[in-house]
């Protein structure tokens, strides 16, 4: 293609060194046609762009004549004006929000009560068993085989205890 009059550039400054970037900026400033640039490089956009299409999301596109810095200044000025022109809402009392969570609290079923009681005794038993194993491991009187066996059993019991404690806490919130 020779003598293009329309260019589309997507993030053109990402992989350029400073010298090449300056050449690109000069070329685009003197370019006689239309250039569409998609970029996050604010400095580059300020030097090259004289018209913006701002994509707001959900299909909303705003047209702005000017560069990015001018657009930001316009946005901050617009926000200040809206703030000054907005009616003061200090006089209006806030509507009380009702907390519905406490009204519909679920009660523990019979089965859950039985499970809760069983968990309490299981937790007590596991804590006692873990304590005994820890005492035996610290005593120094175990054989190598017993020491290995108890060392493997201890983390399993601790994991089981953790699971039962979590379930116990879940059920205790219903009580």
Residue pairs with C-beta under 8 A, 6 or more apart in sequence:
4 33
5 32
5 33
5 34
6 33
6 34
6 35
6 36
7 28
7 31
7 33
7 34
7 35
7 36
8 35
8 36
9 35
9 36
9 37
9 38
9 39
10 38
11 38
11 39
11 40
11 41
12 24
12 37
12 39
12 44
13 21
13 24
13 39
13 41
13 44
16 24
21 44
25 44
25 47
25 48
28 35
28 37
28 48
29 47
29 48
35 48
37 44
37 45
37 48
37 49
39 45
42 68
42 69
45 67
45 68
46 67
46 68
46 69
49 67
49 68
50 65
50 66
50 67
51 63
51 64
51 65
51 66
52 62
52 63
52 64
52 65
52 66
52 67
52 68
52 71
53 61
53 62
53 63
53 64
54 61
54 62
54 63
54 64
54 71
55 61
56 62
64 70
64 71
64 74
66 74
105 174
106 174
107 174
108 116
108 171
108 174
108 175
112 171
112 174
115 167
115 171
116 168
116 171
116 172
116 175
119 164
119 167
119 168
119 171
120 168
122 164
123 161
123 164
123 165
123 168
126 157
126 160
126 161
126 164
127 161
129 157
130 154
130 157
130 158
130 161
133 150
133 153
133 154
133 157
134 154
136 142
136 146
136 150
137 147
137 150
137 151
137 154
142 150
